[in-house]
Amino acid sequence: MNAWWLPIVGAMVFAINPSGQSALDERVRTLARPEPTDNASPPGTAQGVLIETSSNLGSGIGAELLGDYKEAIKLLTLAIKDERNAMKLALAHRFRGLAYKHLGRRDEALRDFLEVIRLQPQLDLGYYNAGVIYNLQNRYKEAIDMMTRAIRLQKNNLGLARRRSERGNAYFHLGDFKRAQSDFVAAVRLDRSDPDVLNNVAWFRATCPEAHFRNGKEAVELATLACTLDKWKDADQIDTLAAAYAEMGNFAEAERYQQKAMALLSEDEALRPKFRARLEQYRANQPVRQQIVGS
């Protein structure tokens, strides 16, 4: 039987194909790491399920991991209609939610992640993913609640850095800078190899409205590392690096990197107006300060 073993520990889901019979399965085996800190363990060492790669669930998970999000949604919707196993059903909702998220369909993604929580309330799968969506929707109090639950359910430190970073981001936007700093410091200590973690912390150090929490030198260091880890292909990270240089007072470098960030955006990208506004700030020798909710 051609199948994946999916060990599940907290929010970690790993696809391991024992047979390795096809090129697609080999690619999925390589890509099946939703978070940089995930480490696969052999069958029998973790709670998990065996999923046939030819099933709607297996094919849908494979499509999501390979970036074919519309196909993933179609296949996983079929799997949800037919599946009776609670863990497999939770996985179907989680990966469909991830596909919806990648397509910008956040409300549908959130519904799937909340269903994961209902099906598997003792795993942090749904809490973490729902928290990410709440952050994206500027629903920061709800994001904090979800991330706190995810952190409490963690059985080890794998993936904990991103959870602390996401919660720190929510605290930051609410103006609770002390709690934000506590989470950000812990996140960097836990993992300096996750670009998303580094980017969140660098943005805080570069743009916090209170000078006590800003540190331009650290912001440049962390943002540069994030860009390097992602091979300078992420516009948001380069945008953060520009803000970090602006905090250092180096507006020439801030302008240069902001232009690089904008070059990676499509003409209809929603972020383009914000990036353009920051470019004009740097040209006027003005640093960026994060707007706080309610301020």
Solvent accessible surface area in square Angstrom, and as a share of the most:
residue,aa,sasa,rsa
1,M,160,0.71
2,N,50,0.26
3,A,4,0.03
4,W,5,0.02
5,W,49,0.17
6,L,1,0.00
7,P,0,0.00
8,I,2,0.01
9,V,38,0.22
10,G,7,0.07
11,A,1,0.00
12,M,6,0.03
13,V,3,0.02
14,F,4,0.02
15,A,6,0.04
16,I,35,0.18
17,N,2,0.01
18,P,96,0.61
19,S,47,0.30
20,G,32,0.31
21,Q,138,0.61
22,S,46,0.30
23,A,82,0.64
24,L,94,0.47
25,D,8,0.04
26,E,79,0.36
27,R,138,0.50
28,V,1,0.01
29,R,115,0.42
30,T,95,0.56
31,L,81,0.40
32,A,4,0.03
33,R,115,0.42
34,P,41,0.26
35,E,5,0.02
36,P,59,0.37
37,T,25,0.14
38,D,0,0.00
39,N,87,0.45
40,A,61,0.47
41,S,31,0.20
42,P,84,0.53
43,P,77,0.48
44,G,73,0.70
45,T,86,0.50
46,A,22,0.17
47,Q,110,0.49
48,G,22,0.21
49,V,19,0.11
50,L,76,0.38
51,I,3,0.01
52,E,83,0.37
53,T,17,0.10
54,S,96,0.62
55,S,42,0.27
56,N,55,0.28
57,L,7,0.04
58,G,0,0.00
59,S,40,0.26
60,G,0,0.00
61,I,1,0.00
62,G,4,0.04
63,A,12,0.09
64,E,11,0.05
65,L,28,0.14
66,L,46,0.23
67,G,36,0.34
68,D,73,0.38
69,Y,51,0.19
70,K,152,0.65
71,E,59,0.26
72,A,0,0.00
73,I,20,0.10
74,K,113,0.48
75,L,29,0.14
76,L,0,0.00
77,T,38,0.22
78,L,73,0.36
79,A,6,0.04
80,I,34,0.17
81,K,134,0.57
82,D,99,0.51
83,E,39,0.18
84,R,193,0.70
85,N,69,0.35
86,A,48,0.37
87,M,17,0.07
88,K,51,0.21
89,L,29,0.15
90,A,0,0.00
91,L,0,0.00
92,A,0,0.00
93,H,17,0.08
94,R,2,0.01
95,F,3,0.01
96,R,40,0.14
97,G,0,0.00
98,L,22,0.11
99,A,0,0.00
100,Y,20,0.08
101,K,60,0.25
102,H,99,0.44
103,L,62,0.31
104,G,51,0.49
105,R,101,0.37
106,R,97,0.35
107,D,89,0.46
108,E,47,0.21
109,A,0,0.00
110,L,14,0.07
111,R,151,0.55
112,D,3,0.02
113,F,0,0.00
114,L,67,0.33
115,E,41,0.18
116,V,0,0.00
117,I,25,0.13
118,R,161,0.59
119,L,31,0.15
120,Q,32,0.14
121,P,62,0.39
122,Q,129,0.57
123,L,19,0.10
124,D,0,0.00
125,L,0,0.00
126,G,0,0.00
127,Y,13,0.05
128,Y,11,0.04
129,N,7,0.03
130,A,0,0.00
131,G,0,0.00
132,V,17,0.10
133,I,0,0.00
134,Y,14,0.05
135,N,12,0.06
136,L,71,0.35
137,Q,43,0.19
138,N,101,0.52
139,R,92,0.34
140,Y,14,0.05
141,K,154,0.65
142,E,69,0.31
143,A,0,0.00
144,I,25,0.13
145,D,63,0.32
146,M,24,0.11
147,M,0,0.00
148,T,23,0.14
149,R,110,0.40
150,A,0,0.00
151,I,31,0.16
152,R,187,0.68
153,L,36,0.18
154,Q,26,0.11
155,K,145,0.62
156,N,63,0.32
157,N,95,0.49
158,L,56,0.28
159,G,0,0.00
160,L,24,0.12
161,A,2,0.02
162,R,33,0.12
163,R,1,0.00
164,R,47,0.17
165,S,0,0.00
166,E,26,0.11
167,R,40,0.14
168,G,0,0.00
169,N,28,0.14
170,A,0,0.00
171,Y,30,0.11
172,F,1,0.00
173,H,28,0.12
174,L,53,0.27
175,G,28,0.27
176,D,41,0.21
177,F,18,0.08
178,K,161,0.68
179,R,139,0.51
180,A,0,0.00
181,Q,49,0.22
182,S,65,0.42
183,D,2,0.01
184,F,0,0.00
185,V,72,0.41
186,A,4,0.03
187,A,0,0.00
188,V,18,0.10
189,R,175,0.64
190,L,57,0.28
191,D,15,0.08
192,R,111,0.40
193,S,64,0.41
194,D,2,0.01
195,P,16,0.10
196,D,65,0.34
197,V,0,0.00
198,L,0,0.00
199,N,15,0.08
200,N,26,0.13
201,V,2,0.01
202,A,0,0.00
203,W,31,0.11
204,F,0,0.00
205,R,25,0.09
206,A,1,0.00
207,T,0,0.00
208,C,0,0.00
209,P,53,0.34
210,E,88,0.40
211,A,68,0.53
212,H,152,0.68
213,F,10,0.04
214,R,52,0.19
215,N,66,0.34
216,G,9,0.09
217,K,153,0.65
218,E,46,0.21
219,A,0,0.00
220,V,24,0.14
221,E,93,0.42
222,L,1,0.01
223,A,0,0.00
224,T,47,0.28
225,L,55,0.27
226,A,0,0.00
227,C,1,0.01
228,T,73,0.43
229,L,73,0.36
230,D,53,0.27
231,K,144,0.61
232,W,93,0.32
233,K,148,0.63
234,D,49,0.25
235,A,13,0.10
236,D,63,0.33
237,Q,4,0.02
238,I,4,0.02
239,D,2,0.01
240,T,2,0.01
241,L,2,0.01
242,A,0,0.00
243,A,1,0.01
244,A,0,0.00
245,Y,43,0.16
246,A,2,0.02
247,E,41,0.18
248,M,103,0.46
249,G,46,0.44
250,N,61,0.31
251,F,38,0.16
252,A,78,0.61
253,E,41,0.18
254,A,0,0.00
255,E,47,0.21
256,R,105,0.38
257,Y,25,0.10
258,Q,0,0.00
259,Q,81,0.36
260,K,90,0.38
261,A,0,0.00
262,M,12,0.06
263,A,84,0.65
264,L,87,0.44
265,L,22,0.11
266,S,63,0.40
267,E,149,0.67
268,D,128,0.66
269,E,58,0.26
270,A,89,0.69
271,L,66,0.33
272,R,50,0.18
273,P,92,0.58
274,K,120,0.51
275,F,2,0.01
276,R,109,0.40
277,A,54,0.42
278,R,42,0.15
279,L,4,0.02
280,E,81,0.36
281,Q,53,0.24
282,Y,2,0.01
283,R,114,0.42
284,A,60,0.46
285,N,100,0.51
286,Q,93,0.41
287,P,47,0.29
288,V,11,0.07
289,R,88,0.32
290,Q,33,0.15
291,Q,125,0.55
292,I,20,0.10
293,V,80,0.46
294,G,86,0.83
295,S,100,0.65
